[in-house]
Amino acid sequence: MANRKRKNSFLLLQLFISFLALFFFVGMNLKKFSHYFKPLHYNYEKIWVLDLDLTKVPDDQRLKFSNLVKQQLKNVKEIEGISETNAVPFHNWGDEQKIEYNKQVTKVRAFAVDEEYEKVMGLEMLKGRWFNRSDSSLYTKPVVITKDLAIQQFKDIDPLGRKILIEGKPAMVIGISETFRENVSAFAEPGFFIPREGVATEFLIKSSKAEDIQLMDEKVRKAVMAVSPDLIQIKQSISLSLLKKYAHKLDYMQLAVAFVVFVFLVINVFLGVSGMFSYNIAQRKAEVGLRVAMGANAIDILKQFLGETMVVTTLGIFPGLLIAINLIALRYFEPYMDVYYGTLGILISALFLYLLMLSCAVYPSLKASRIQPAYVLHED
C-alpha cells in the first residue's frame, strides 16, 4: 500500500510539472504564432533600412552630419522618399512608454518618427491627419494613435482632439492610423506615433529598387561615404524584406528547438507512465479476476481503469490549473501571454494531458479486461 501511494504521488508530481510546462510553452507560443496570420498594414517590400554609427563624429556636429547624409540620399535618383525613425519593423520596434488618459495609466509602444514616415511606409490614416513640421512649434505634442489603442483607451468616444499624458507630458491626439504591428513579436500592438527629436541615425528609404540588393547597397554606401568616409560608419544597410526573413528564420529556429525538447519530454513521460500503468494493473490481477468472477464484463473493467486514470489526471493537474489561472488573472506574463491566449493554453494543455494519460492506460486496461478468473486462481 505504501509503495502504491509513493508511485501515485510521483505520478501526480509528474502531471503537475508537465501541465505547467505545457501551459507556458503553449500559451506563450500561441500569441506569437497568431501574429503570422494578421495583416501588417504597411509596405515593407519597397523599403531599404540604413543604420548609421556616428560615435566618431563630435557631439555638436552629429545633427549636421545626419542632415548631410539625408541630403545626399535625396540626390540618388532611385530613392523616392526618406524617413528618420526609431520604428524599424523586425529591427527596432520603438520604445515602451506610459500614457495616461482619464487617470488610467497604460504601457504601450511609442514610435518616434518624422513627418515623412506615413508616406514612406504607406500607412493608412483612418481619421484626422499626420503631423507636419509646423506642429513642432506647439506646446502640446501632436500624437497619431493606432486603431487598437483608440479602441482600448477611448472605447466609443472620438479620440480626435483629446488630451493625454505621455510620460507625464501633455499631448493631443490629431489622427488615428490603421493597426501597426510586427508578425514576429509577442509585444502588444497598441501604440502611438510621435514626432522624433534629436540626431537621426536610422533611416527608412523608399525605392522601387529595394529588392535589388547589390544596386541599392552600392548607391546608399556611395551617398553616405560622400559625407565623411572616416567619421561615419554604416552599421546596417539592408532591405526590409530581408530583415523580415531573418527575423522569421530566428523565430522558426527557436520554435523548432522548443518543439524538439517538448517531443522528447512527451515521449519520456509516455514511456514512463505506460510502464507504471502496466506494472500497477499487473499487481491488481486478483482484484480484476474477482470482479470478473462476480459478473463484470470486459467493458466494465475497461471503464474502471480509464475512469481511475481520469481521476488521477484531474488530481495531478488541478494545482497547476490554480497557479495558471492566478498568473493569468494577475497578467504576470503580459505582453507575451494575455488572458485569451493564456486561457487557450490552459485548455490545450489539460486536453493534451488527458489524451496522453488515456493513451497510456488503454493497452494495460484492455489487457486487464481480458483476464480470466481461472488463470488468476491458478497463478495464485
C-alpha positions in Angstrom: 0.0 0.0 0.0 2.8 2.4 0.9 4.6 1.6 -2.3 1.4 2.3 -4.4 1.0 5.7 -2.6 4.6 6.6 -3.3 4.1 5.8 -7.0 0.8 7.7 -7.2 2.5 10.7 -5.6 5.3 10.6 -8.1 2.7 10.3 -11.0 0.8 13.3 -9.6 4.0 15.3 -9.4 4.8 14.4 -13.0 1.4 15.6 -14.1 1.7 18.8 -12.1 5.1 19.7 -13.6 4.0 18.6 -17.1 0.9 20.7 -17.0 2.8 23.9 -16.0 5.5 23.3 -18.6 2.8 22.7 -21.3 0.9 25.8 -20.2 4.0 28.1 -20.5 5.0 26.6 -23.8 1.6 26.6 -25.5 0.3 29.9 -24.0 3.4 32.0 -24.9 3.8 30.5 -28.4 0.2 30.7 -29.4 0.1 34.5 -29.3 3.4 34.8 -31.2 2.2 32.3 -33.8 -1.1 34.1 -34.3 0.8 37.2 -35.5 1.8 35.5 -38.7 -1.8 35.5 -39.9 -2.5 39.2 -39.2 -2.1 42.0 -41.8 0.8 44.3 -41.2 -0.9 47.4 -42.6 2.3 48.9 -44.1 4.6 48.3 -47.1 7.8 46.5 -46.4 8.8 45.3 -49.9 10.0 48.6 -51.2 11.8 49.8 -48.1 15.6 49.9 -47.5 17.0 50.2 -44.0 20.0 52.3 -43.2 21.5 52.4 -39.7 24.5 54.7 -39.0 27.1 54.9 -36.3 28.0 58.5 -35.6 30.1 57.9 -32.4 33.2 59.2 -34.1 31.5 62.4 -35.0 31.8 65.2 -32.4 28.6 65.7 -30.4 28.0 69.2 -31.7 28.4 68.1 -35.3 26.2 65.0 -35.4 23.0 66.8 -36.4 24.8 68.5 -39.2 26.3 65.2 -40.5 23.0 63.4 -40.2 21.3 66.1 -42.3 24.1 66.0 -44.9 23.6 62.2 -45.2 19.9 62.7 -45.7 20.6 65.3 -48.4 23.0 63.1 -50.2 20.4 60.2 -50.2 17.8 62.5 -51.7 20.1 63.1 -54.6 20.0 59.4 -55.5 17.5 59.0 -58.4 16.4 55.5 -57.3 15.3 56.9 -53.9 11.6 58.1 -53.8 11.4 59.0 -50.1 13.4 59.1 -46.8 12.1 58.9 -43.2 14.0 59.4 -39.9 12.7 57.0 -37.3 13.3 54.6 -34.4 10.4 52.4 -35.6 12.0 49.9 -37.9 10.0 46.7 -38.2 11.9 43.5 -37.5 14.8 45.5 -36.2 13.9 48.3 -33.7 10.3 48.2 -32.7 10.0 51.6 -30.9 10.1 52.0 -27.1 7.7 51.2 -24.3 6.2 54.2 -22.7 3.3 55.1 -20.3 0.3 57.0 -21.4 -2.4 58.4 -19.1 -6.0 59.1 -20.0 -8.8 59.6 -17.6 -6.4 58.7 -14.7 -5.8 55.3 -16.3 -2.1 54.5 -16.9 -1.2 52.0 -19.7 2.1 50.8 -21.2 2.1 50.9 -25.0 4.6 51.1 -27.8 5.9 54.6 -28.7 7.1 55.1 -32.3 9.3 58.3 -32.7 9.1 59.1 -36.4 9.2 62.1 -38.7 6.6 63.7 -41.0 7.6 61.5 -44.0 7.1 58.2 -42.2 3.4 57.8 -43.2 4.2 58.2 -46.9 7.4 56.1 -46.9 5.8 53.2 -45.1 2.4 53.5 -46.8 0.4 53.8 -43.5 -3.3 54.1 -43.8 -4.8 57.0 -41.9 -8.4 56.2 -40.7 -9.2 59.6 -39.2 -7.6 63.0 -38.7 -4.2 63.8 -40.1 -0.5 63.0 -39.8 1.8 65.6 -38.1 3.9 68.1 -40.1 6.8 70.5 -39.5 4.6 73.3 -38.2 3.4 71.1 -35.3 6.9 71.2 -33.8 6.2 74.8 -32.5 3.2 73.6 -30.5 3.5 73.3 -26.7 1.3 70.2 -26.7 2.8 67.4 -28.7 0.8 66.1 -31.6 0.1 62.3 -31.5 -1.2 59.8 -34.0 -2.6 56.7 -32.2 -3.2 53.3 -33.7 -6.7 51.9 -34.2 -6.3 49.3 -31.5 -5.1 51.9 -29.0 -8.1 54.1 -29.8 -10.4 51.1 -29.1 -8.5 50.2 -25.9 -8.4 53.7 -24.4 -11.3 55.6 -25.8 -13.9 52.9 -26.4 -16.8 54.7 -28.3 -15.5 58.2 -27.7 -13.9 60.1 -30.6 -10.2 60.4 -29.7 -9.5 63.4 -32.0 -8.6 66.5 -30.0 -8.4 64.6 -26.7 -5.6 65.4 -24.4 -3.4 62.6 -23.0 -0.2 62.4 -20.9 2.8 60.7 -22.3 5.4 60.0 -19.6 3.7 62.9 -17.7 3.9 65.4 -20.6 0.8 66.7 -22.3 -0.1 65.5 -25.9 -3.1 65.8 -28.1 -4.5 63.2 -30.5 -4.6 64.6 -34.1 -5.1 61.3 -36.0 -5.8 57.6 -36.0 -3.9 55.2 -38.1 -4.6 51.6 -39.0 -3.1 49.0 -36.6 0.7 48.9 -36.8 2.2 45.5 -36.0 5.1 43.1 -36.5 4.4 39.4 -37.2 7.4 38.2 -35.3 6.8 39.8 -31.9 4.7 38.9 -28.9 4.5 42.5 -27.8 1.1 44.2 -27.5 0.5 46.1 -30.7 -1.4 49.2 -29.4 0.8 52.2 -29.8 1.2 55.8 -31.0 3.4 57.8 -33.3 5.1 61.0 -32.1 7.4 63.4 -33.8 11.0 62.3 -33.3 13.7 64.6 -31.8 17.4 64.7 -31.8 20.0 63.3 -34.2 18.8 60.7 -36.7 20.9 57.5 -37.1 18.2 55.2 -38.6 16.6 55.9 -42.0 13.9 54.1 -43.9 14.3 54.6 -47.6 11.5 54.0 -50.1 12.6 52.7 -53.5 11.2 50.5 -56.2 14.7 49.0 -56.5 14.8 48.0 -52.8 14.8 44.3 -53.8 17.9 44.8 -56.0 20.3 44.3 -53.1 23.6 45.0 -54.9 22.4 48.2 -56.6 20.8 49.7 -53.5 23.7 48.9 -51.2 26.1 50.4 -53.7 24.1 53.6 -54.1 23.4 54.1 -50.4 27.0 53.5 -49.4 28.3 55.9 -52.0 25.9 58.6 -50.8 27.0 58.1 -47.1 30.7 58.0 -47.8 30.4 61.2 -49.8 29.7 63.0 -46.5 32.6 61.5 -44.5 34.2 58.1 -45.1 36.3 58.4 -41.9 33.8 59.5 -39.3 30.6 57.9 -40.4 30.2 54.1 -40.2 27.4 52.0 -41.6 26.1 49.6 -39.1 23.4 48.1 -41.3 22.3 48.6 -44.9 19.7 46.1 -46.0 16.2 45.7 -47.4 13.3 45.4 -45.0 12.2 42.3 -46.8 15.5 40.6 -45.8 15.2 41.8 -42.2 11.7 40.2 -42.2 13.1 36.9 -43.5 15.9 36.8 -40.9 13.5 37.6 -38.1 11.2 34.8 -39.2 14.2 32.4 -39.6 15.2 33.1 -36.0 11.6 32.5 -34.8 11.5 29.2 -36.7 14.8 28.0 -35.2 13.6 28.9 -31.6 10.3 27.1 -32.2 12.0 24.1 -33.7 14.3 23.7 -30.7 11.4 24.2 -28.3 9.3 21.6 -30.2 12.1 19.0 -30.2 12.6 19.4 -26.4 8.8 19.2 -26.0 8.5 16.0 -28.1 11.4 14.4 -26.2 9.7 15.2 -22.8 6.4 13.8 -24.1 8.0 10.6 -25.3 9.7 10.1 -21.9 6.5 10.8 -20.0 4.6 8.5 -22.2 7.0 5.6 -21.8 7.3 6.2 -18.0 3.6 6.4 -17.4 2.8 3.4 -19.7 5.3 1.3 -17.7 3.8 2.4 -14.4 0.3 1.7 -15.5 1.3 -1.8 -16.8 3.0 -2.6 -13.5 0.2 -1.3 -11.3 -2.5 -3.1 -13.3 -0.4 -6.3 -13.2 -0.4 -6.1 -9.4 -4.2 -6.0 -9.4 -4.9 -9.2 -11.3 -6.6 -10.8 -8.2 -8.9 -7.8 -7.9 -9.8 -7.9 -11.6 -10.3 -11.7 -11.5 -12.6 -11.4 -8.6 -14.7 -8.7 -10.3 -15.0 -10.9 -13.5 -16.0 -13.9 -11.4 -18.7 -11.7 -9.8 -20.1 -10.9 -13.3 -18.2 -7.9 -14.5 -17.5 -7.9 -18.3 -14.6 -6.5 -20.2 -16.3 -3.1 -20.8 -16.8 -2.7 -17.0 -13.1 -3.4 -16.3 -12.0 -1.0 -19.1 -14.3 1.7 -17.8 -13.0 1.2 -14.2 -9.3 1.7 -15.2 -9.9 4.5 -17.6 -12.1 6.3 -15.0 -9.4 6.0 -12.4 -6.9 7.4 -15.0 -9.2 10.5 -15.5 -9.4 11.0 -11.7 -5.7 10.7 -11.2 -5.1 13.1 -14.1 -7.5 15.6 -12.7 -5.9 15.5 -9.2 -2.4 15.9 -10.9 -3.2 19.0 -13.0 -5.6 20.7 -10.6 -2.9 22.5 -8.5 -1.2 23.6 -11.7 -4.5 24.8 -13.0 -5.0 27.1 -10.0 -1.5 28.5 -10.4 -2.0 29.1 -14.2 -5.4 30.9 -13.6 -3.8 33.1 -10.9 -0.9 34.1 -13.2 -3.3 35.0 -16.0 -5.6 37.0 -13.6 -2.5 38.9 -12.4 -1.4 39.5 -16.1 2.0 38.2 -15.0 3.2 37.3 -18.5 1.9 40.2 -20.5 2.6 41.2 -23.2 3.9 37.7 -24.1 0.6 36.0 -23.0 -2.7 37.7 -22.4 -6.0 36.4 -20.9 -7.3 35.0 -24.2 -4.1 33.0 -25.2 -3.5 32.1 -21.5 -7.0 30.5 -21.3 -6.4 28.7 -24.6 -3.1 27.4 -23.2 -4.8 26.0 -20.2 -7.5 24.2 -22.3 -5.0 22.8 -24.8 -2.6 21.7 -22.0 -5.3 20.0 -20.0 -6.8 18.3 -23.0 -3.4 17.1 -24.2 -2.6 15.5 -20.8 -6.0 13.8 -20.6 -5.4 12.3 -24.0 -1.9 11.3 -23.2 -2.9 9.6 -19.9 -5.8 7.8 -21.6 -3.5 6.6 -24.4 -1.0 5.3 -21.7 -3.8 3.5 -19.9 -5.7 2.0 -22.9 -3.4 -1.0 -23.6 -2.9 -2.1 -20.0 -6.6 -1.7 -19.3 -7.6 -3.7 -22.4 -5.1 -6.4 -21.3 -6.6 -6.4 -17.8 -10.2 -6.7 -19.1 -9.3 -10.0 -20.8 -8.0 -11.6 -17.6 -9.8 -14.9 -16.8 -10.6 -15.8 -13.1 -9.4 -19.3 -13.6 -6.0 -18.0 -14.8 -5.7 -15.8 -11.7 -6.6 -18.5 -9.3 -4.1 -20.9 -11.0 -1.4 -18.3 -10.9 -2.0 -17.6 -7.1 
